[in-house]
Amino acid sequence: PLSVGSVPFYNIFKIIIFSINLCRAFFEAIHVLKKYRPSRVVGTGGYISIPVCMAARALSIPVHLYDFDAK
């Protein structure tokens, strides 16, 4: 599982750490996607899906986004 922590809003130091963790999660996602080579990736929203969807896009894997709150 990927973990990047909570989203900071006002502390610049925490924003930098959060950004570094997002980059780390992106490279971890690339590694996992190369290993399992899925036919598509489903993102359900939230900031944790950003690195996974970006990694899938970088590897030319189709990305499907779903919003369960949509009416």
C-alpha positions as CSV (number, residue, x, y, z in Angstrom):
1,P,0.0,0.0,0.0
2,L,1.1,3.5,-0.8
3,S,1.2,6.1,2.0
4,V,1.9,9.8,1.6
5,G,0.4,11.2,4.8
6,S,-2.2,13.8,5.2
7,V,-2.4,16.9,3.0
8,P,-0.8,19.9,4.6
9,F,-2.2,23.4,3.9
10,Y,-0.2,26.0,5.8
11,N,3.1,24.6,6.8
12,I,5.7,25.0,4.0
13,F,8.0,22.3,5.5
14,K,5.1,19.8,5.6
15,I,4.1,20.7,2.0
16,I,7.7,19.9,0.8
17,I,7.7,16.6,2.7
18,F,4.3,15.7,1.2
19,S,5.5,16.5,-2.3
20,I,8.6,14.3,-1.8
21,N,6.3,11.5,-0.6
22,L,4.1,11.9,-3.7
23,C,7.1,11.6,-5.9
24,R,8.3,8.5,-4.0
25,A,4.8,7.0,-4.4
26,F,4.9,7.7,-8.1
27,F,8.1,5.6,-8.5
28,E,6.8,2.8,-6.3
29,A,3.6,2.7,-8.5
30,I,5.8,2.5,-11.6
31,H,7.6,-0.4,-10.1
32,V,4.4,-2.3,-9.2
33,L,2.7,-1.5,-12.5
34,K,5.7,-2.8,-14.4
35,K,5.8,-6.0,-12.3
36,Y,2.1,-6.9,-12.7
37,R,1.4,-5.1,-16.0
38,P,-2.4,-4.6,-15.6
39,S,-4.6,-3.9,-18.6
40,R,-6.0,-0.8,-17.0
41,V,-6.0,1.2,-13.8
42,V,-9.1,2.4,-12.0
43,G,-8.8,5.6,-9.9
44,T,-11.5,6.3,-7.4
45,G,-10.4,9.8,-6.5
46,G,-8.5,11.3,-3.7
47,Y,-4.9,12.5,-3.6
48,I,-3.5,9.0,-3.2
49,S,-4.7,8.0,-6.6
50,I,-2.7,10.8,-8.3
51,P,0.7,9.0,-8.3
52,V,-0.8,5.7,-9.4
53,C,-2.8,7.3,-12.3
54,M,0.3,9.3,-13.4
55,A,2.5,6.2,-13.3
56,A,-0.1,4.3,-15.4
57,R,-0.3,7.2,-17.9
58,A,3.6,7.2,-18.1
59,L,3.5,3.5,-18.9
60,S,0.7,3.9,-21.5
61,I,-1.8,2.0,-19.4
62,P,-5.4,3.2,-19.8
63,V,-6.8,5.0,-16.7
64,H,-10.4,5.0,-15.8
65,L,-11.6,7.5,-13.1
66,Y,-14.8,6.9,-11.2
67,D,-16.6,9.3,-8.8
68,F,-19.0,7.4,-6.6
69,D,-20.5,10.6,-5.3
70,A,-21.8,11.7,-8.8
71,K,-25.5,11.5,-9.3
